[in-house]
Amino acid sequence: MAPAQGQDCPGNPNALGTSRVLAVESGEYGGFGVMQYPETVPLRDKEVVLTFDDGPLPPYSEQVLDILAAQCVKATYFLVGSMAHAYPATVRRMHATGHTIGTHSQDHPSRFQSLPREKLQHEIDDGIAAVSAALGDPKEVAPFFRVPGLAQSEAIEKELAARSLIVFSSDTVADDWFHRIKASEIVHRAMSRLEARGKGILLLHDIHPATVAALPELLKQLKERGFHIVHVVPAPAAAPVEMAGAPLTLTAAWAERQDDPVWPEVVVTDPATELAVLPAPDTSSFDVGFKPAPRARIMLADGSAGAIPGAAGTQWPDGTAVALPSLEVKLPALRKHDFAVWREERPTASAPTRPRHVQAATHHERERARTVAKPNRYPHKPAIAAAQQMRAPSQKAAAQHARGQSQKSVTPTRKAPTRVDHAYRMERSRHQVACCS
C-alpha cells in the first residue's frame, strides 16, 4: 500500500496525509507501547501512529472517518466485538477507506485482568469472530489486539501469544474519555505529550463527541509542528488470526458458497405392494345430526374430483329423521316460600354521642357513676351509707348528665374534704385490710 502524501490528497493539497506505511509481522514483537512494554514500534522522530478504541459508534465514528478522509490520514482501529456486531456497515467503511482493523475484546470488561480463563478466552475469541463477521472475511482482520483498560497479566499474555496476536499498548494518551473534557484541552494534552516524547503511538476514542470536535485542530497542529503520520499494517505474510489454537470459522451467512454443491444421496425404498383396506364408516361413527352438504366434491391427490372408493354404498344418516327429545320443560309454580322478603332497615335513634372533650371523665365523675350504678355494699355501716348518699348526685342532675345537656363545667370544683368523707375512707380501708389479711 503506497502512502498518501499530503500533496496527493484530492481536493486538499495542504492536507497532513500519511508519510509512510509500517508493516509489522506477526510473532516478531510481543507488544508495542512504552506505557506497558519496553519498546514501541520503530518510528522516526516526529512520527505518530493514530489509534482509535471502543468503536464503532455512529454518528461519531462516521464523523471521525470523514475528518480523516479529508486529511488523507490512515489510522488503526481497535474495535469492540459487540459494537461491530451492532454497526457492521461502519466497520466495512473503515476497511474500505484503507484503515487497519484490530480487535479490542467482545464486551470491553472493566477488569480484564481479573477474568477467569474461560471468560478471558470468550472475550478474545468472540471479539475477533464478531469483527470478522462484520467484515465478511477473517483475513481482513489484522492480528492486532489492544487490552481493555491497558490491563496486563501473565494469563492475558499467554492467551494472546497462543493466538499469535500482537499487543498494542500506547505511548501517550489525550484523556479524551474524561467526563466533560473540552476539545481544546484534548488538543493541548495530546500535543504537549507528543512533543515531550518526540514520537509515539497516540490513543484516542472515536465514540466521544469531544474527540470529534478536537480532531480537526489536532491534525492541523500536527502538520504545523512538523509531525508525520505512520500507518501500521500487518505484514503480507502474517499468519491469519487464530482462536484457541484453531483457525477462525465463520458462520453460515459468511461461508463461501460452492458452484456445484454435492447433495446427499436419497435412498428410495420399495413402495408397498399391498394397499391397506379400511372399513367403511357406519352410522355410529358420526354425530346424529351430521349431514353432508349438498353438491360437495372431494378432490383426490392426483387432482381429479370424485368419490372415495368404497364409500359409494354407505348409507348416511338423515338428520331430520332422528327423533329429538322435547325441549319443552314444565316447571312447578313458584310458592310463597321461594321468595325472600327484603325489608329496608331504618336507622334507629341512638343516644347522642358525647363530644370528645367531654368523654374524658374526671376521677370524680367515674366515682359518682360507680356509686350510683352499684347498690350500697355496706348496709350495716351507717357512716359509709351516709357518705355514699352525700356523694351521689341528684336524679335530675344524673338525667341531664346522661343526655349530655348538663351546662356545668366538665371539671367540677373540688370540695374540701369533710368529716363524713374521712369516715368513709377510714371505714373502706379497714374493710380492705379485714378482707385481704
Secondary structure, DSSP 4 states (H G I P E B T S, - for coil): -----GGGSTT-TT-----EEEEE-TTT-SEE-TTTSS------TTEEEEEEES---TTHHHHHHHHHHHTT---EEEE-HHHHHH-HHHHHHHHHTT-EEEE--SS--TTGGGS-HHHHHHHHHHHHHHHHHHHT-GGGS-SEE--GGG---HHHHHHHHHTTPEEE--SEE--TTSTT--HHHHHHHHHHHHHHHSSEEEEEETT-HHHHHHHHHHHHHHHHTT-EEEEEEE-TTPPPPEETTEE----TTTSPPPSS--PPPPPPPPPPSS---PPPP-GGGS-TT--PPTT--EE-TTS-EEPPTT-TT--PPPGGGSPPPP-----PPP-GGGS----PPPPPPPPPPPPHHHHS--HHHHHHHHHHHSPPS-TT-HHHHHHHHHHSPPHHHHHHHHTT---S-SSPPPPPP-HHHHHHHHHHHHHHHHHH-
